[in-house]
C-alpha cells in the first residue's frame, strides 16, 4: 500500500459581486444574498505527517508569505488552534477517525503559503479552511465526497463552502447555501491591498448601527443577467456591497482609494466584503494594469495586484 507523505491544495480568493445584508438574527448572524466570484489569487495548504504522540487532528501549523501584498500581513495569521484551517482539520478528524480505512488517527502538520490578504475581505482564512478539508481528506484517505465536505465547511463558517466550489455562485442563508451561477467570459480585476486589516465582526457591528432597520436581502437580476451575458460594463454598473458604508466609517481613507480607481476609468469600484481590500473591475488586462498603477498612489493602498475570474475552487496540486 502506498503511503501518502504530503498533500498540497491550492485554493482561490473570492470577491463579492453583490453582498446584500439583512438585519441581525437571534443567533448573531445575518441573512445574506452573496454573489461569490473566485479570482486567481491563491493560497496553498500543505499537509504532512507530524511526529507526536497526539492522536489525530493537527499537531502544528506554520505560515509563509507568498505575496503579493504587504509582508506584514503574515504576522496576523494565528499559528494555534484558533486558526480556521486547524479547526477544519480537527473537525474532519473527529468526524472520520473511526471510519473503516481512515488514517485520521495520524496527526498532521499544516503549512499555509499565503498570497490572499489576511483580514482583507477576500476570505483568506475561509479559503485555508476549505483547503485543509480537501488536503486532510486526501492525506488521511477518509474518502468524503465534495457534498460531505461542503456540509463540514458550512459548520466552520459562512464563507468556507464557496472556496470548495469556486467559479461564481450565489450564497444565501448566512452565505453557506450555494447555487452555481453562470459567468460568461473572463472578468479582469484590480485589488488594492491595505497595510492593516479590518475585523469582520466590527464591520458587521458598524453595519447594524448604521442600518438598524435593514430589510431582508434581495438578489439583483440585473447583475445575474450581466454575468450570464459576459457584459463587463453592465456587471460593473451592478456591483454592490451593503457593508461598504460600515467599512468606510471605520476606515475613511478607503474612499480615496475608491476614487482613484474610478478616476482611472474602472467599470466598478467597491470595498470587497468586510474590507479593507478595494476591488476594481477593468475593461481588459491592459486596463487593469493602468488602474493598478493609479490606485497605488492612494494613501491607504500598500500594494495593488491584478487578477481575473472566475477560476475553479480548491484542488490538489
Secondary structure, 3 states (H helix, E strand, C coil): CCCCCEEEEEEEEEEEEEEEEEEECCCCCEEEEEEEEEEEEEEEEEEEECCCCCCCCEEEEEEEECCCCCHHHHHHCCCCCCCHHHHHHHHHHHHHCCCCCCCCCCCEEEEEEECCCCCCCCCHHHHHHHHHHHHHHHHHCCCCCHHHHHHHHHHHCCCHHHHHHECEEEEECCCCEEEECCCCCCEEEEEEECCCCCCHHHHHHHHHHHCCCCCCCCCCHHHHHHHHHCCHHHHHHHCEECCHHHHHHHCCCHHHHHHHHHHCCCCEEEECCCCCCEEEEECCHHHHHHHHHHHCCCCCCCEEEEEEECCECCEEC
